[in-house]
Amino acid sequence: MNLASLLLRLSGWSVDISVPDYKKCIICVAPHTSNWDFILGKLAYASVGRKAGFLMKEAWFFWPLGPIFKAIGGIPVPKKRGAKLTDYIISRFKTADHMQLAVTPEGTRSKVTQWRTGFLHIAEEAGVPIVLGAIDAARKRVIIVKEFTPSGDMDADMRSIKDYYRQFEGIKPDKFSAEY
């Protein structure tokens, strides 16, 4: 048992990660309703001996946190997102030997119904699988057991992904919506 496993166990959380340990993949994570989601996700992934990078609002990359976040795989997301970030991540996937990247399609800890679709574009363009990760606060578990293959129909894909996440409850349930 490693330190991450011990910390999760002591706090009453369990981990179920059964998807393959892909060299390259996108980990779609929801619900995202609290800063604790980041800590729980990093600990859960580390508990099974895996490391993933992550996207985070660039405002968090100030001294002394910035160098720490970058060292553990953080990629700053500028306030004005768009094609440049997506293209940058696609190129990183294409040139990297190993890259697992966690993204939160909600894009915020606030309640939103319009989820971001950049991760679907990235997966298709870079040719990497998507695995669906959930932080289920109601049952105190982190789950990554399902893979998702984009169909090319953005609306249908997002509907399927949101349907999957409806069964989970975030740390702050009133801040999560999987409505379409």
VENPEMO-V999196 format. One record per residue. N is the residue number from 1. RES is the residue in one small letter. OMEGA is omega in radians with two decimals (NA if undefined). Layout:
n: <N | N>
res: <RES | RES>
omega: <OMEGA | OMEGA>
This chain:
n: <1 | 2 | 3 | 4 | 5 | 6 | 7 | 8 | 9 | 10 | 11 | 12 | 13 | 14 | 15 | 16 | 17 | 18 | 19 | 20 | 21 | 22 | 23 | 24 | 25 | 26 | 27 | 28 | 29 | 30 | 31 | 32 | 33 | 34 | 35 | 36 | 37 | 38 | 39 | 40 | 41 | 42 | 43 | 44 | 45 | 46 | 47 | 48 | 49 | 50 | 51 | 52 | 53 | 54 | 55 | 56 | 57 | 58 | 59 | 60 | 61 | 62 | 63 | 64 | 65 | 66 | 67 | 68 | 69 | 70 | 71 | 72 | 73 | 74 | 75 | 76 | 77 | 78 | 79 | 80 | 81 | 82 | 83 | 84 | 85 | 86 | 87 | 88 | 89 | 90 | 91 | 92 | 93 | 94 | 95 | 96 | 97 | 98 | 99 | 100 | 101 | 102 | 103 | 104 | 105 | 106 | 107 | 108 | 109 | 110 | 111 | 112 | 113 | 114 | 115 | 116 | 117 | 118 | 119 | 120 | 121 | 122 | 123 | 124 | 125 | 126 | 127 | 128 | 129 | 130 | 131 | 132 | 133 | 134 | 135 | 136 | 137 | 138 | 139 | 140 | 141 | 142 | 143 | 144 | 145 | 146 | 147 | 148 | 149 | 150 | 151 | 152 | 153 | 154 | 155 | 156 | 157 | 158 | 159 | 160 | 161 | 162 | 163 | 164 | 165 | 166 | 167 | 168 | 169 | 170 | 171 | 172 | 173 | 174 | 175 | 176 | 177 | 178 | 179 | 180>
res: <m | n | l | a | s | l | l | l | r | l | s | g | w | s | v | d | i | s | v | p | d | y | k | k | c | i | i | c | v | a | p | h | t | s | n | w | d | f | i | l | g | k | l | a | y | a | s | v | g | r | k | a | g | f | l | m | k | e | a | w | f | f | w | p | l | g | p | i | f | k | a | i | g | g | i | p | v | p | k | k | r | g | a | k | l | t | d | y | i | i | s | r | f | k | t | a | d | h | m | q | l | a | v | t | p | e | g | t | r | s | k | v | t | q | w | r | t | g | f | l | h | i | a | e | e | a | g | v | p | i | v | l | g | a | i | d | a | a | r | k | r | v | i | i | v | k | e | f | t | p | s | g | d | m | d | a | d | m | r | s | i | k | d | y | y | r | q | f | e | g | i | k | p | d | k | f | s | a | e | y>
omega: <3.12 | -3.09 | 3.13 | 3.11 | -3.13 | -3.14 | 3.12 | -3.13 | 3.14 | 3.14 | 3.04 | -3.13 | 3.04 | -3.08 | 3.04 | 3.10 | -3.08 | 3.08 | 3.11 | 3.11 | -3.11 | 3.02 | 3.13 | 3.06 | 2.98 | 3.08 | 3.10 | -3.05 | 3.05 | -0.23 | 3.09 | -3.04 | -3.05 | 3.03 | 3.09 | 3.12 | -3.14 | -3.11 | 3.14 | 3.14 | 3.12 | 3.13 | -3.12 | -3.12 | 3.10 | -3.11 | 3.09 | 3.05 | -3.13 | 3.09 | 3.10 | 2.98 | -3.10 | 3.03 | 3.14 | 3.12 | -3.06 | 3.13 | 3.13 | -3.05 | 3.07 | 3.12 | 0.05 | -3.08 | -3.08 | 3.13 | 3.11 | 3.13 | 3.11 | -3.13 | -3.14 | 2.99 | -3.10 | 3.05 | -3.13 | 3.10 | 3.13 | 3.13 | 3.07 | -3.14 | 3.04 | -3.04 | -3.11 | 3.12 | 3.13 | 3.13 | 3.12 | -3.11 | 3.08 | -3.13 | 3.09 | 3.10 | -3.08 | -3.09 | -3.10 | 3.01 | -3.09 | 3.11 | 3.02 | -3.01 | 3.09 | 3.09 | 3.06 | -3.04 | 3.08 | 3.08 | -3.11 | 3.06 | 3.11 | 3.13 | 3.09 | 3.05 | 3.12 | 3.14 | 3.13 | -3.06 | -3.10 | -3.12 | 3.08 | 3.08 | -3.11 | -3.12 | -3.14 | -3.09 | -3.10 | 3.13 | -3.14 | 3.12 | 3.03 | 2.99 | -3.07 | 3.14 | -3.13 | 3.01 | -3.05 | -3.05 | -3.11 | -3.12 | -3.14 | 3.12 | 3.03 | -3.00 | 2.98 | -3.05 | -3.03 | 3.04 | 3.13 | 3.09 | 3.13 | -3.12 | -3.03 | 3.07 | -3.02 | -3.11 | 3.14 | 3.13 | -3.12 | 3.09 | 3.13 | -3.13 | 3.13 | 3.09 | 3.12 | -3.05 | 3.14 | -3.08 | -3.05 | 3.13 | 3.13 | 3.10 | 3.05 | -3.00 | -3.12 | -3.14 | -3.11 | 3.05 | 3.03 | 3.09 | 3.12 | NA>
